[in-house]
Amino acid sequence: MDEAQARRVLIAAGVVPTAAALRARLLALGENAVFAAGDLVVKVGRDAELLDRARRELDIAGWLAGAGVPAARAAGPAPLLVEDHPVTVWHRLPDPVRPAGPRDLARLLRLVHALPDPPFPLPPRDLLGGVERWLRLAGDAIAPADAAFLRDRRDAYTAAAAALAPRLAPGPVHGDALPRNVHITPAGPVLLDLETFSCDLREHDLVVMALTRDRYGLPAESYDAFTTAYGWDVTGWEGCAVLRGARETASCAWVAQHTPTDPGALTEFTRRVASLRESDETVRWHSF
């Protein structure tokens, strides 16, 4: 799905006037195309397989609102399915007063990790569940040997993660805990992108920032600010390497889905696969 296809779905959904849909600003393009249109934000999912996840995200938004956690608030009760794309509508937040940082994320995670289970079921964090779909979307744009390599890693890390003994009590997790999923309003930090909320090891949320330091060049002092604000450093846990390896596998496969239409994605995918094949943890990955 490219921007033109997503905007066509946005217009067909009719959740904002056609003129507003034509003027809507694209904020992000990944699993969802995210558009800002007036006082609303509209998310267009990549395909119908994401419909259940869209439903759950709306449930999660309502639950977090009831629990007093600052998070994105839905503007509609249920997703639409338009041309096989799930569409959800959200209240648009004020412009950010500053960029979000690791400390802001840590404080929101402390709130989330203190919550009991919601009154509806949350799935386990299926970190590697999207690998097959992302590789399928990549098709012939990537080498079959690279796809097979990632499938083998997926299988190995799925088994290894299932055997982990957590240090923290399991419960609700965000699932994609990065500063980019925090928005700083005049009233304070707000948590975004709720579709990967799960009930699983809390360590899933903490490994993300450790990987951001090691693979994407987050400064050590920023990582230290995160661990200080949260109150614990996951890298001292014996299972950290397993969850890190699982997330690296998923992150590599996620980029693959963009390779048919974006040469930059193919370059980044190739870099990531090579570093995994060579077990070279010093290779820096580029955000995509």
ChimeraX commands (.cxc) that place a marker at each C-alpha (Angstrom):
marker #1 position 0.00,0.00,0.00 radius 0.5
marker #1 position 1.44,3.36,-1.02 radius 0.5
marker #1 position 0.21,6.85,-0.13 radius 0.5
marker #1 position -2.02,7.13,-3.20 radius 0.5
marker #1 position -3.80,3.86,-2.43 radius 0.5
marker #1 position -4.25,4.78,1.22 radius 0.5
marker #1 position -5.65,8.21,0.35 radius 0.5
marker #1 position -8.11,6.58,-2.04 radius 0.5
marker #1 position -9.36,4.42,0.83 radius 0.5
marker #1 position -9.52,7.48,3.09 radius 0.5
marker #1 position -11.77,9.23,0.58 radius 0.5
marker #1 position -13.95,6.13,0.11 radius 0.5
marker #1 position -14.38,5.71,3.87 radius 0.5
marker #1 position -16.23,9.02,4.09 radius 0.5
marker #1 position -15.12,9.67,7.67 radius 0.5
marker #1 position -14.01,13.17,6.71 radius 0.5
marker #1 position -15.27,15.37,3.85 radius 0.5
marker #1 position -13.68,14.64,0.48 radius 0.5
marker #1 position -11.97,18.03,0.38 radius 0.5
marker #1 position -10.41,17.35,3.79 radius 0.5
marker #1 position -9.32,13.88,2.72 radius 0.5
marker #1 position -7.58,15.31,-0.35 radius 0.5
marker #1 position -5.75,17.83,1.85 radius 0.5
marker #1 position -5.00,15.37,4.68 radius 0.5
marker #1 position -1.35,15.23,5.70 radius 0.5
marker #1 position 0.35,11.84,5.73 radius 0.5
marker #1 position 2.00,11.38,9.13 radius 0.5
marker #1 position 3.30,7.83,8.77 radius 0.5
marker #1 position 3.27,4.92,6.33 radius 0.5
marker #1 position 3.94,1.44,7.67 radius 0.5
marker #1 position 1.47,-1.16,8.86 radius 0.5
marker #1 position -0.97,1.76,8.71 radius 0.5
marker #1 position -1.13,4.93,6.69 radius 0.5
marker #1 position -1.82,7.65,9.24 radius 0.5
marker #1 position -3.44,10.87,8.03 radius 0.5
marker #1 position -4.11,14.13,9.86 radius 0.5
marker #1 position -7.35,15.73,8.67 radius 0.5
marker #1 position -8.60,18.71,10.63 radius 0.5
marker #1 position -9.33,17.70,14.22 radius 0.5
marker #1 position -9.06,14.00,13.40 radius 0.5
marker #1 position -6.41,11.40,12.69 radius 0.5
marker #1 position -7.41,8.53,10.41 radius 0.5
marker #1 position -5.52,5.23,10.28 radius 0.5
marker #1 position -5.81,3.07,7.17 radius 0.5
marker #1 position -4.55,-0.48,7.72 radius 0.5
marker #1 position -2.44,-2.23,5.10 radius 0.5
marker #1 position -4.88,-5.12,4.58 radius 0.5
marker #1 position -7.93,-6.92,5.98 radius 0.5
marker #1 position -5.72,-9.17,8.15 radius 0.5
marker #1 position -5.31,-6.17,10.47 radius 0.5
marker #1 position -9.05,-5.76,11.14 radius 0.5
marker #1 position -9.08,-7.66,14.43 radius 0.5
marker #1 position -6.07,-5.72,15.61 radius 0.5
marker #1 position -7.85,-2.46,14.76 radius 0.5
marker #1 position -10.87,-3.56,16.82 radius 0.5
marker #1 position -8.62,-4.41,19.75 radius 0.5
marker #1 position -6.80,-1.08,19.52 radius 0.5
marker #1 position -10.10,0.76,19.96 radius 0.5
marker #1 position -10.93,-1.41,22.98 radius 0.5
marker #1 position -7.51,-0.68,24.45 radius 0.5
marker #1 position -7.95,3.07,23.96 radius 0.5
marker #1 position -11.20,2.98,25.92 radius 0.5
marker #1 position -9.66,0.87,28.67 radius 0.5
marker #1 position -6.66,3.19,29.05 radius 0.5
marker #1 position -8.96,6.20,29.18 radius 0.5
marker #1 position -10.88,4.57,32.03 radius 0.5
marker #1 position -7.63,3.79,33.84 radius 0.5
marker #1 position -6.43,7.39,33.55 radius 0.5
marker #1 position -3.41,6.58,31.36 radius 0.5
marker #1 position -2.64,9.43,28.92 radius 0.5
marker #1 position -3.07,7.78,25.54 radius 0.5
marker #1 position -4.60,8.33,22.11 radius 0.5
marker #1 position -8.39,8.58,22.25 radius 0.5
marker #1 position -10.66,7.06,19.64 radius 0.5
marker #1 position -13.25,9.20,17.82 radius 0.5
marker #1 position -15.33,6.24,16.63 radius 0.5
marker #1 position -16.63,3.06,18.28 radius 0.5
marker #1 position -15.61,0.50,15.67 radius 0.5
marker #1 position -13.34,0.18,12.64 radius 0.5
marker #1 position -14.67,0.33,9.12 radius 0.5
marker #1 position -13.56,-2.14,6.45 radius 0.5
marker #1 position -13.16,-0.20,3.21 radius 0.5
marker #1 position -11.84,-1.97,0.12 radius 0.5
marker #1 position -10.30,-4.59,2.42 radius 0.5
marker #1 position -8.55,-1.98,4.55 radius 0.5
marker #1 position -9.49,-1.36,8.21 radius 0.5
marker #1 position -10.08,2.32,8.94 radius 0.5
marker #1 position -10.14,3.83,12.44 radius 0.5
marker #1 position -10.68,7.44,13.49 radius 0.5
marker #1 position -8.94,9.21,16.37 radius 0.5
marker #1 position -8.99,12.59,18.07 radius 0.5
marker #1 position -6.05,14.65,16.90 radius 0.5
marker #1 position -3.68,15.85,19.61 radius 0.5
marker #1 position -2.32,19.41,19.86 radius 0.5
marker #1 position 0.99,20.04,18.18 radius 0.5
marker #1 position 3.86,18.69,20.30 radius 0.5
marker #1 position 5.61,21.19,22.53 radius 0.5
marker #1 position 8.91,19.30,22.20 radius 0.5
marker #1 position 10.23,15.96,20.94 radius 0.5
marker #1 position 9.57,12.97,23.18 radius 0.5
marker #1 position 12.56,11.40,24.89 radius 0.5
marker #1 position 13.41,8.10,26.57 radius 0.5
marker #1 position 12.51,9.46,30.01 radius 0.5
marker #1 position 8.98,10.34,28.83 radius 0.5
marker #1 position 8.54,6.83,27.46 radius 0.5
marker #1 position 9.78,5.23,30.69 radius 0.5
marker #1 position 7.27,7.16,32.79 radius 0.5
marker #1 position 4.37,6.05,30.60 radius 0.5
marker #1 position 5.59,2.45,30.68 radius 0.5
marker #1 position 5.60,2.53,34.46 radius 0.5
marker #1 position 1.91,3.47,34.34 radius 0.5
marker #1 position 1.09,0.73,31.82 radius 0.5
marker #1 position 3.09,-1.90,33.68 radius 0.5
marker #1 position 1.24,-1.10,36.90 radius 0.5
marker #1 position -2.13,-1.92,35.32 radius 0.5
marker #1 position -4.03,-5.15,35.95 radius 0.5
marker #1 position -5.33,-7.13,33.01 radius 0.5
marker #1 position -8.19,-5.39,31.14 radius 0.5
marker #1 position -11.74,-6.80,31.19 radius 0.5
marker #1 position -11.23,-8.22,27.69 radius 0.5
marker #1 position -8.58,-10.69,26.53 radius 0.5
marker #1 position -5.23,-9.43,25.28 radius 0.5
marker #1 position -3.15,-11.74,23.11 radius 0.5
marker #1 position 0.43,-12.64,23.94 radius 0.5
marker #1 position 3.07,-10.44,22.32 radius 0.5
marker #1 position 3.39,-12.22,19.01 radius 0.5
marker #1 position 6.54,-10.37,18.07 radius 0.5
marker #1 position 7.39,-12.73,15.23 radius 0.5
marker #1 position 3.85,-13.37,14.00 radius 0.5
marker #1 position 4.09,-10.80,11.21 radius 0.5
marker #1 position 7.27,-12.21,9.67 radius 0.5
marker #1 position 5.53,-14.49,7.19 radius 0.5
marker #1 position 3.16,-11.77,5.99 radius 0.5
marker #1 position 5.97,-9.23,5.59 radius 0.5
marker #1 position 8.07,-11.69,3.62 radius 0.5
marker #1 position 5.07,-12.56,1.47 radius 0.5
marker #1 position 4.52,-8.87,0.71 radius 0.5
marker #1 position 8.19,-8.55,-0.24 radius 0.5
marker #1 position 7.81,-11.30,-2.84 radius 0.5
marker #1 position 10.54,-11.48,-5.45 radius 0.5
marker #1 position 12.08,-8.18,-4.35 radius 0.5
marker #1 position 14.23,-10.04,-1.81 radius 0.5
marker #1 position 16.41,-13.10,-2.31 radius 0.5
marker #1 position 14.76,-16.43,-1.43 radius 0.5
marker #1 position 17.79,-17.31,0.67 radius 0.5
marker #1 position 17.28,-14.20,2.79 radius 0.5
marker #1 position 13.62,-15.03,3.30 radius 0.5
marker #1 position 14.53,-18.60,4.32 radius 0.5
marker #1 position 17.18,-17.28,6.72 radius 0.5
marker #1 position 14.64,-15.06,8.47 radius 0.5
marker #1 position 12.09,-17.87,8.69 radius 0.5
marker #1 position 14.69,-20.08,10.35 radius 0.5
marker #1 position 15.54,-17.31,12.83 radius 0.5
marker #1 position 11.84,-16.77,13.52 radius 0.5
marker #1 position 11.34,-20.41,14.38 radius 0.5
marker #1 position 14.41,-20.56,16.62 radius 0.5
marker #1 position 13.57,-17.41,18.53 radius 0.5
marker #1 position 9.91,-18.33,18.89 radius 0.5
marker #1 position 10.95,-21.48,20.73 radius 0.5
marker #1 position 13.62,-19.71,22.80 radius 0.5
marker #1 position 11.27,-16.89,23.87 radius 0.5
marker #1 position 8.60,-19.37,24.98 radius 0.5
marker #1 position 11.11,-20.88,27.42 radius 0.5
marker #1 position 12.12,-17.62,29.13 radius 0.5
marker #1 position 11.68,-17.06,32.87 radius 0.5
marker #1 position 10.72,-13.40,33.41 radius 0.5
marker #1 position 12.21,-11.15,36.07 radius 0.5
marker #1 position 9.13,-8.88,36.17 radius 0.5
marker #1 position 5.54,-9.97,36.71 radius 0.5
marker #1 position 3.86,-10.47,33.29 radius 0.5
marker #1 position 0.91,-8.29,32.32 radius 0.5
marker #1 position -0.13,-5.58,29.85 radius 0.5
marker #1 position 2.64,-4.26,27.61 radius 0.5
marker #1 position 2.66,-1.65,24.86 radius 0.5
marker #1 position 4.59,-3.86,22.45 radius 0.5
marker #1 position 6.37,-1.15,20.43 radius 0.5
marker #1 position 7.79,1.01,23.18 radius 0.5
marker #1 position 9.73,3.76,21.42 radius 0.5
marker #1 position 9.82,7.54,21.95 radius 0.5
marker #1 position 8.30,7.97,18.48 radius 0.5
marker #1 position 5.12,6.49,19.97 radius 0.5
marker #1 position 4.95,9.25,22.58 radius 0.5
marker #1 position 3.50,12.70,21.87 radius 0.5
marker #1 position 4.29,15.60,24.19 radius 0.5
marker #1 position 1.20,17.79,24.59 radius 0.5
marker #1 position 1.01,20.96,26.73 radius 0.5
marker #1 position -0.47,18.69,29.44 radius 0.5
marker #1 position 2.33,16.13,29.22 radius 0.5
marker #1 position 3.29,12.88,27.43 radius 0.5
marker #1 position 0.62,10.81,25.65 radius 0.5
marker #1 position 1.03,7.22,24.47 radius 0.5
marker #1 position 0.30,6.48,20.79 radius 0.5
marker #1 position 0.01,3.43,18.51 radius 0.5
marker #1 position -1.82,1.02,20.76 radius 0.5
marker #1 position -2.34,-1.81,18.26 radius 0.5
marker #1 position 0.47,-4.00,19.61 radius 0.5
marker #1 position -0.78,-3.95,23.22 radius 0.5
marker #1 position -0.46,-7.45,24.61 radius 0.5
marker #1 position -0.36,-9.43,27.83 radius 0.5
marker #1 position 3.11,-10.88,28.14 radius 0.5
marker #1 position 6.56,-10.37,29.62 radius 0.5
marker #1 position 7.04,-6.73,30.65 radius 0.5
marker #1 position 10.62,-7.18,29.46 radius 0.5
marker #1 position 9.36,-6.95,25.86 radius 0.5
marker #1 position 8.83,-3.22,26.33 radius 0.5
marker #1 position 12.26,-2.66,27.84 radius 0.5
marker #1 position 14.36,-4.59,25.33 radius 0.5
marker #1 position 13.25,-2.18,22.61 radius 0.5
marker #1 position 15.29,0.69,24.03 radius 0.5
marker #1 position 18.33,-1.51,24.63 radius 0.5
marker #1 position 18.20,-2.48,20.96 radius 0.5
marker #1 position 17.76,1.18,20.00 radius 0.5
marker #1 position 21.00,1.97,21.80 radius 0.5
marker #1 position 22.92,-0.95,20.31 radius 0.5
marker #1 position 21.61,-0.95,16.72 radius 0.5
marker #1 position 20.37,2.58,16.06 radius 0.5
marker #1 position 22.92,4.61,17.97 radius 0.5
marker #1 position 20.87,5.95,20.88 radius 0.5
marker #1 position 23.42,7.74,23.10 radius 0.5
marker #1 position 24.37,5.86,26.25 radius 0.5
marker #1 position 23.25,8.78,28.44 radius 0.5
marker #1 position 19.78,8.68,26.86 radius 0.5
marker #1 position 19.51,4.96,27.56 radius 0.5
marker #1 position 20.65,5.58,31.13 radius 0.5
marker #1 position 17.92,8.23,31.49 radius 0.5
marker #1 position 15.39,5.63,30.36 radius 0.5
marker #1 position 16.51,2.96,32.82 radius 0.5
marker #1 position 16.73,5.47,35.68 radius 0.5
marker #1 position 13.19,6.74,35.05 radius 0.5
marker #1 position 11.82,3.20,34.73 radius 0.5
marker #1 position 13.81,1.86,37.66 radius 0.5
marker #1 position 15.47,-1.20,36.11 radius 0.5
marker #1 position 17.87,-2.09,33.29 radius 0.5
marker #1 position 16.71,-5.12,31.29 radius 0.5
marker #1 position 20.20,-5.81,29.94 radius 0.5
marker #1 position 21.09,-7.42,33.27 radius 0.5
marker #1 position 18.41,-10.08,32.70 radius 0.5
marker #1 position 19.53,-13.37,31.22 radius 0.5
marker #1 position 16.67,-13.42,28.69 radius 0.5
marker #1 position 17.51,-10.05,27.15 radius 0.5
marker #1 position 19.56,-11.51,24.28 radius 0.5
marker #1 position 16.68,-13.77,23.26 radius 0.5
marker #1 position 14.09,-11.00,23.08 radius 0.5
marker #1 position 16.61,-8.75,21.36 radius 0.5
marker #1 position 17.28,-11.40,18.71 radius 0.5
marker #1 position 13.57,-11.93,18.18 radius 0.5
marker #1 position 12.97,-8.22,17.73 radius 0.5
marker #1 position 15.91,-7.88,15.33 radius 0.5
marker #1 position 14.41,-10.67,13.24 radius 0.5
marker #1 position 10.99,-9.02,13.20 radius 0.5
marker #1 position 12.45,-5.58,12.44 radius 0.5
marker #1 position 14.39,-6.94,9.49 radius 0.5
marker #1 position 11.33,-8.70,8.05 radius 0.5
marker #1 position 9.20,-5.57,8.61 radius 0.5
marker #1 position 11.47,-3.58,6.29 radius 0.5
marker #1 position 11.17,-6.34,3.68 radius 0.5
marker #1 position 7.52,-5.52,2.94 radius 0.5
marker #1 position 8.56,-2.10,1.59 radius 0.5
marker #1 position 11.23,-3.41,-0.78 radius 0.5
marker #1 position 9.01,-3.86,-3.87 radius 0.5
marker #1 position 8.40,-0.11,-4.12 radius 0.5
marker #1 position 11.25,1.55,-2.24 radius 0.5
marker #1 position 14.93,1.10,-3.23 radius 0.5
marker #1 position 15.98,2.55,0.12 radius 0.5
marker #1 position 14.12,-0.25,1.88 radius 0.5
marker #1 position 16.02,-2.86,-0.12 radius 0.5
marker #1 position 19.33,-1.24,0.81 radius 0.5
marker #1 position 18.39,-1.24,4.49 radius 0.5
marker #1 position 17.03,-4.78,4.37 radius 0.5
marker #1 position 20.26,-6.01,2.78 radius 0.5
marker #1 position 22.34,-4.27,5.47 radius 0.5
marker #1 position 20.27,-5.79,8.26 radius 0.5
marker #1 position 20.27,-9.32,6.89 radius 0.5
marker #1 position 24.03,-9.25,6.35 radius 0.5
marker #1 position 24.66,-8.10,9.92 radius 0.5
marker #1 position 22.45,-10.90,11.27 radius 0.5
marker #1 position 24.10,-13.53,9.08 radius 0.5
marker #1 position 27.53,-12.41,10.29 radius 0.5
marker #1 position 26.40,-12.01,13.92 radius 0.5
marker #1 position 27.89,-8.51,13.79 radius 0.5
marker #1 position 26.22,-6.48,16.51 radius 0.5
marker #1 position 28.34,-3.42,15.73 radius 0.5
marker #1 position 26.56,-2.71,12.43 radius 0.5
marker #1 position 24.28,0.28,12.85 radius 0.5
marker #1 position 20.81,0.05,11.38 radius 0.5
marker #1 position 18.97,3.04,9.96 radius 0.5
marker #1 position 15.46,3.88,11.12 radius 0.5
marker #1 position 12.90,3.23,8.42 radius 0.5
marker link #1:1,2 radius 0.2
marker link #1:2,3 radius 0.2
marker link #1:3,4 radius 0.2
marker link #1:4,5 radius 0.2
marker link #1:5,6 radius 0.2
marker link #1:6,7 radius 0.2
marker link #1:7,8 radius 0.2
marker link #1:8,9 radius 0.2
marker link #1:9,10 radius 0.2
marker link #1:10,11 radius 0.2
marker link #1:11,12 radius 0.2
marker link #1:12,13 radius 0.2
marker link #1:13,14 radius 0.2
marker link #1:14,15 radius 0.2
marker link #1:15,16 radius 0.2
marker link #1:16,17 radius 0.2
marker link #1:17,18 radius 0.2
marker link #1:18,19 radius 0.2
marker link #1:19,20 radius 0.2
marker link #1:20,21 radius 0.2
marker link #1:21,22 radius 0.2
marker link #1:22,23 radius 0.2
marker link #1:23,24 radius 0.2
marker link #1:24,25 radius 0.2
marker link #1:25,26 radius 0.2
marker link #1:26,27 radius 0.2
marker link #1:27,28 radius 0.2
marker link #1:28,29 radius 0.2
marker link #1:29,30 radius 0.2
marker link #1:30,31 radius 0.2
marker link #1:31,32 radius 0.2
marker link #1:32,33 radius 0.2
marker link #1:33,34 radius 0.2
marker link #1:34,35 radius 0.2
marker link #1:35,36 radius 0.2
marker link #1:36,37 radius 0.2
marker link #1:37,38 radius 0.2
marker link #1:38,39 radius 0.2
marker link #1:39,40 radius 0.2
marker link #1:40,41 radius 0.2
marker link #1:41,42 radius 0.2
marker link #1:42,43 radius 0.2
marker link #1:43,44 radius 0.2
marker link #1:44,45 radius 0.2
marker link #1:45,46 radius 0.2
marker link #1:46,47 radius 0.2
marker link #1:47,48 radius 0.2
marker link #1:48,49 radius 0.2
marker link #1:49,50 radius 0.2
marker link #1:50,51 radius 0.2
marker link #1:51,52 radius 0.2
marker link #1:52,53 radius 0.2
marker link #1:53,54 radius 0.2
marker link #1:54,55 radius 0.2
marker link #1:55,56 radius 0.2
marker link #1:56,57 radius 0.2
marker link #1:57,58 radius 0.2
marker link #1:58,59 radius 0.2
marker link #1:59,60 radius 0.2
marker link #1:60,61 radius 0.2
marker link #1:61,62 radius 0.2
marker link #1:62,63 radius 0.2
marker link #1:63,64 radius 0.2
marker link #1:64,65 radius 0.2
marker link #1:65,66 radius 0.2
marker link #1:66,67 radius 0.2
marker link #1:67,68 radius 0.2
marker link #1:68,69 radius 0.2
marker link #1:69,70 radius 0.2
marker link #1:70,71 radius 0.2
marker link #1:71,72 radius 0.2
marker link #1:72,73 radius 0.2
marker link #1:73,74 radius 0.2
marker link #1:74,75 radius 0.2
marker link #1:75,76 radius 0.2
marker link #1:76,77 radius 0.2
marker link #1:77,78 radius 0.2
marker link #1:78,79 radius 0.2
marker link #1:79,80 radius 0.2
marker link #1:80,81 radius 0.2
marker link #1:81,82 radius 0.2
marker link #1:82,83 radius 0.2
marker link #1:83,84 radius 0.2
marker link #1:84,85 radius 0.2
marker link #1:85,86 radius 0.2
marker link #1:86,87 radius 0.2
marker link #1:87,88 radius 0.2
marker link #1:88,89 radius 0.2
marker link #1:89,90 radius 0.2
marker link #1:90,91 radius 0.2
marker link #1:91,92 radius 0.2
marker link #1:92,93 radius 0.2
marker link #1:93,94 radius 0.2
marker link #1:94,95 radius 0.2
marker link #1:95,96 radius 0.2
marker link #1:96,97 radius 0.2
marker link #1:97,98 radius 0.2
marker link #1:98,99 radius 0.2
marker link #1:99,100 radius 0.2
marker link #1:100,101 radius 0.2
marker link #1:101,102 radius 0.2
marker link #1:102,103 radius 0.2
marker link #1:103,104 radius 0.2
marker link #1:104,105 radius 0.2
marker link #1:105,106 radius 0.2
marker link #1:106,107 radius 0.2
marker link #1:107,108 radius 0.2
marker link #1:108,109 radius 0.2
marker link #1:109,110 radius 0.2
marker link #1:110,111 radius 0.2
marker link #1:111,112 radius 0.2
marker link #1:112,113 radius 0.2
marker link #1:113,114 radius 0.2
marker link #1:114,115 radius 0.2
marker link #1:115,116 radius 0.2
marker link #1:116,117 radius 0.2
marker link #1:117,118 radius 0.2
marker link #1:118,119 radius 0.2
marker link #1:119,120 radius 0.2
marker link #1:120,121 radius 0.2
marker link #1:121,122 radius 0.2
marker link #1:122,123 radius 0.2
marker link #1:123,124 radius 0.2
marker link #1:124,125 radius 0.2
marker link #1:125,126 radius 0.2
marker link #1:126,127 radius 0.2
marker link #1:127,128 radius 0.2
marker link #1:128,129 radius 0.2
marker link #1:129,130 radius 0.2
marker link #1:130,131 radius 0.2
marker link #1:131,132 radius 0.2
marker link #1:132,133 radius 0.2
marker link #1:133,134 radius 0.2
marker link #1:134,135 radius 0.2
marker link #1:135,136 radius 0.2
marker link #1:136,137 radius 0.2
marker link #1:137,138 radius 0.2
marker link #1:138,139 radius 0.2
marker link #1:139,140 radius 0.2
marker link #1:140,141 radius 0.2
marker link #1:141,142 radius 0.2
marker link #1:142,143 radius 0.2
marker link #1:143,144 radius 0.2
marker link #1:144,145 radius 0.2
marker link #1:145,146 radius 0.2
marker link #1:146,147 radius 0.2
marker link #1:147,148 radius 0.2
marker link #1:148,149 radius 0.2
marker link #1:149,150 radius 0.2
marker link #1:150,151 radius 0.2
marker link #1:151,152 radius 0.2
marker link #1:152,153 radius 0.2
marker link #1:153,154 radius 0.2
marker link #1:154,155 radius 0.2
marker link #1:155,156 radius 0.2
marker link #1:156,157 radius 0.2
marker link #1:157,158 radius 0.2
marker link #1:158,159 radius 0.2
marker link #1:159,160 radius 0.2
marker link #1:160,161 radius 0.2
marker link #1:161,162 radius 0.2
marker link #1:162,163 radius 0.2
marker link #1:163,164 radius 0.2
marker link #1:164,165 radius 0.2
marker link #1:165,166 radius 0.2
marker link #1:166,167 radius 0.2
marker link #1:167,168 radius 0.2
marker link #1:168,169 radius 0.2
marker link #1:169,170 radius 0.2
marker link #1:170,171 radius 0.2
marker link #1:171,172 radius 0.2
marker link #1:172,173 radius 0.2
marker link #1:173,174 radius 0.2
marker link #1:174,175 radius 0.2
marker link #1:175,176 radius 0.2
marker link #1:176,177 radius 0.2
marker link #1:177,178 radius 0.2
marker link #1:178,179 radius 0.2
marker link #1:179,180 radius 0.2
marker link #1:180,181 radius 0.2
marker link #1:181,182 radius 0.2
marker link #1:182,183 radius 0.2
marker link #1:183,184 radius 0.2
marker link #1:184,185 radius 0.2
marker link #1:185,186 radius 0.2
marker link #1:186,187 radius 0.2
marker link #1:187,188 radius 0.2
marker link #1:188,189 radius 0.2
marker link #1:189,190 radius 0.2
marker link #1:190,191 radius 0.2
marker link #1:191,192 radius 0.2
marker link #1:192,193 radius 0.2
marker link #1:193,194 radius 0.2
marker link #1:194,195 radius 0.2
marker link #1:195,196 radius 0.2
marker link #1:196,197 radius 0.2
marker link #1:197,198 radius 0.2
marker link #1:198,199 radius 0.2
marker link #1:199,200 radius 0.2
marker link #1:200,201 radius 0.2
marker link #1:201,202 radius 0.2
marker link #1:202,203 radius 0.2
marker link #1:203,204 radius 0.2
marker link #1:204,205 radius 0.2
marker link #1:205,206 radius 0.2
marker link #1:206,207 radius 0.2
marker link #1:207,208 radius 0.2
marker link #1:208,209 radius 0.2
marker link #1:209,210 radius 0.2
marker link #1:210,211 radius 0.2
marker link #1:211,212 radius 0.2
marker link #1:212,213 radius 0.2
marker link #1:213,214 radius 0.2
marker link #1:214,215 radius 0.2
marker link #1:215,216 radius 0.2
marker link #1:216,217 radius 0.2
marker link #1:217,218 radius 0.2
marker link #1:218,219 radius 0.2
marker link #1:219,220 radius 0.2
marker link #1:220,221 radius 0.2
marker link #1:221,222 radius 0.2
marker link #1:222,223 radius 0.2
marker link #1:223,224 radius 0.2
marker link #1:224,225 radius 0.2
marker link #1:225,226 radius 0.2
marker link #1:226,227 radius 0.2
marker link #1:227,228 radius 0.2
marker link #1:228,229 radius 0.2
marker link #1:229,230 radius 0.2
marker link #1:230,231 radius 0.2
marker link #1:231,232 radius 0.2
marker link #1:232,233 radius 0.2
marker link #1:233,234 radius 0.2
marker link #1:234,235 radius 0.2
marker link #1:235,236 radius 0.2
marker link #1:236,237 radius 0.2
marker link #1:237,238 radius 0.2
marker link #1:238,239 radius 0.2
marker link #1:239,240 radius 0.2
marker link #1:240,241 radius 0.2
marker link #1:241,242 radius 0.2
marker link #1:242,243 radius 0.2
marker link #1:243,244 radius 0.2
marker link #1:244,245 radius 0.2
marker link #1:245,246 radius 0.2
marker link #1:246,247 radius 0.2
marker link #1:247,248 radius 0.2
marker link #1:248,249 radius 0.2
marker link #1:249,250 radius 0.2
marker link #1:250,251 radius 0.2
marker link #1:251,252 radius 0.2
marker link #1:252,253 radius 0.2
marker link #1:253,254 radius 0.2
marker link #1:254,255 radius 0.2
marker link #1:255,256 radius 0.2
marker link #1:256,257 radius 0.2
marker link #1:257,258 radius 0.2
marker link #1:258,259 radius 0.2
marker link #1:259,260 radius 0.2
marker link #1:260,261 radius 0.2
marker link #1:261,262 radius 0.2
marker link #1:262,263 radius 0.2
marker link #1:263,264 radius 0.2
marker link #1:264,265 radius 0.2
marker link #1:265,266 radius 0.2
marker link #1:266,267 radius 0.2
marker link #1:267,268 radius 0.2
marker link #1:268,269 radius 0.2
marker link #1:269,270 radius 0.2
marker link #1:270,271 radius 0.2
marker link #1:271,272 radius 0.2
marker link #1:272,273 radius 0.2
marker link #1:273,274 radius 0.2
marker link #1:274,275 radius 0.2
marker link #1:275,276 radius 0.2
marker link #1:276,277 radius 0.2
marker link #1:277,278 radius 0.2
marker link #1:278,279 radius 0.2
marker link #1:279,280 radius 0.2
marker link #1:280,281 radius 0.2
marker link #1:281,282 radius 0.2
marker link #1:282,283 radius 0.2
marker link #1:283,284 radius 0.2
marker link #1:284,285 radius 0.2
marker link #1:285,286 radius 0.2
marker link #1:286,287 radius 0.2
marker link #1:287,288 radius 0.2
view
